[in-house]
């Protein structure tokens, strides 16, 4: 067996591919959980986009919604700590009061920013791209500015949620053990993405809400003629979609970083949009795309900590780590440029709806 | 009301409906009554007030005066949802169907059969749809995406939608505008069946002979007023047309003899692909001679759009040649084509025929703005543009308050006259008319047909593409039938029989010799839904 592996690894060039395969298999047990952890904010952002776009509203403001929510969640948690709430404790996931308040605040912040987007695009009928751009620019400027002021006072830190620890017996199960670990060894918001994606997939295609949402995104006038209130449905979807952006922001601030940093979303909101398109406007597709986009991030981390041995290792270490960091963005560009032609957006997306006025 | 002869109360009565919009009296004390089991034809030109009246019935507009009664009870209809609840359904001229959703989902939408508070019960819904479809003899697959169906089938989905909602009053707005003669016959059979079962049907149309054929009674509206209510036995096409327009109308313009000269347009083995790269015109060859009208008949979506696009330079030619006046113009730009003597009245006037936000003056020089006399070098000559525009507006009777008004302020008929004015003027060797009278009323149709024949008699070669078979039959010296991207027959326009052409349009003539029609289904029909 070992001899065979050595033989395959030694084939010129092609051997590198085998080495890479071997490396990926060897790191999966340790990096597995990172895939989902990194993909969760993006997948959540995609669900926010899905709620918007399936009902006919373009949302390029996911980035700004996530950033605002991250800011609000970090400072809400901080404020709770400052006002004397206990940190730590032995609640599951290390879910202290400040952290829970932080998540709730993020969801509310997401909905508030979404309400602005809904009002601008649905009632005022602003160009939907402009509305999203306004949200992105304002969110970046305002959060950075406020952060600069607020961080001077060195606000107390609420820490982060803790991952669920999968019992060792299960992790060590042959073949599937590492996979179960990869999914379950997560912090709570990340863990929720599995449930949310499946629930959204089922709701979108099997529920009354899903049917009406898809109809409104494709042909709002047809929906209106059978008595569906297009305006109300769009408002509801866009505002509720903000909850997902809020969770994405909270995940970044309270699961990953433990505090707010300027521009901490670094384009994840846009990658979420790309994942949505790549995933053909379905929750499962977008989730798969998010995993693909973040696989490179997991790779970067493992190369940093456990570089592969031998020839492959020399090459991979030779490549600057930043290149791996840039991979998700490169994949996004390729996806948006190449694959999207085959993926069709909801027909009415981006078109403001004007109800036939009753006189 | 006293003096009424009805035994039972009418299923629907609209009494003294008046509706004012700023500057317009859209409905002026309109009375309309529809009896149970009756098919009631509603005739009127565009802008006569039919749509306003139906919008009031469907809860989309509130009348200033008057009342709506259902089964003798006065009702207040607040919204389409309310109208549906009261048993009123409307089949719109542009189908209100979502192409990507299945037949069943389209029917369910808004009136969902639920398994519980959240989830749909599609099994039960399919069962009900199958049951309804069987009762009315429809063959329809509830799982098929609506966008993959023919226009005729889509219309059946619309009717099923109404029946699923247990509609008792069915309003059909121009239901036959997009159908082949065979499909029209089928839909008439369905409507008669519905009427027998006690449904009341309001049938809106501008095709006089169809209303005469299907309606039990006919109400004619002109300028917001009821001109009269009559029955098919008491009237004829000429009288109805006169009631509609308010003056005598020549329904069929006398086309006279044609004297074709040499070939102006030659199309040889032309292959064109659509946006998705599918070949939708397969090796088509034909010619149009000076002083003749070649009509292309066919169900929408059989390659006509691509053919016209290739001939006018708007679409890339995959292979084959287009020759205009003896020189090869294959792949030339639309401007080069125009300069070689081609004029084009496009099928979608709002997208390709005019710029809605531009004034009439600019719209009238869209093809020639860059050259003398409308420009000197890079500088426009506004005075010359205005002068030419005013002349054309007068000559083609475009009704507008000012030559500087935006194109969007004109009515549909006048917008088309605007396009016709621009394209028909000047020295035109080849005129391509794509659906030249779509959505226009009889008065405007008469005008445009006369202009086209005058152009033909002046020696212009005319290629007429129309989904309106009657129009093709009326104007063409020769008729080419297009089916699935091929010209399956060319027949003499004077001796052509409508039913034969209709059959060719629907089948390509292939089931006559026993070989089944093969190949991909009729090209995308979603265009008619958009």
Boltz contact constraints between the chains, C-beta under 6 A:
constraints:
  - contact:
      token1: [A, 206]
      token2: [B, 119]
      max_distance: 6.0
  - contact:
      token1: [A, 207]
      token2: [B, 118]
      max_distance: 6.0
  - contact:
      token1: [A, 207]
      token2: [B, 119]
      max_distance: 6.0
  - contact:
      token1: [A, 208]
      token2: [B, 112]
      max_distance: 6.0
  - contact:
      token1: [A, 211]
      token2: [B, 105]
      max_distance: 6.0
  - contact:
      token1: [A, 215]
      token2: [B, 98]
      max_distance: 6.0
  - contact:
      token1: [A, 215]
      token2: [B, 109]
      max_distance: 6.0
  - contact:
      token1: [A, 218]
      token2: [B, 98]
      max_distance: 6.0
  - contact:
      token1: [A, 218]
      token2: [B, 100]
      max_distance: 6.0
  - contact:
      token1: [A, 219]
      token2: [B, 98]
      max_distance: 6.0
  - contact:
      token1: [A, 222]
      token2: [B, 96]
      max_distance: 6.0
  - contact:
      token1: [A, 222]
      token2: [B, 98]
      max_distance: 6.0
  - contact:
      token1: [A, 225]
      token2: [B, 80]
      max_distance: 6.0
  - contact:
      token1: [A, 225]
      token2: [B, 96]
      max_distance: 6.0
  - contact:
      token1: [A, 226]
      token2: [B, 109]
      max_distance: 6.0
  - contact:
      token1: [A, 226]
      token2: [B, 110]
      max_distance: 6.0
  - contact:
      token1: [A, 227]
      token2: [B, 80]
      max_distance: 6.0
  - contact:
      token1: [A, 227]
      token2: [B, 81]
      max_distance: 6.0
  - contact:
      token1: [A, 227]
      token2: [B, 84]
      max_distance: 6.0
  - contact:
      token1: [A, 227]
      token2: [B, 110]
      max_distance: 6.0
  - contact:
      token1: [A, 228]
      token2: [B, 110]
      max_distance: 6.0
  - contact:
      token1: [A, 356]
      token2: [B, 60]
      max_distance: 6.0
  - contact:
      token1: [A, 358]
      token2: [B, 62]
      max_distance: 6.0
  - contact:
      token1: [A, 359]
      token2: [B, 61]
      max_distance: 6.0
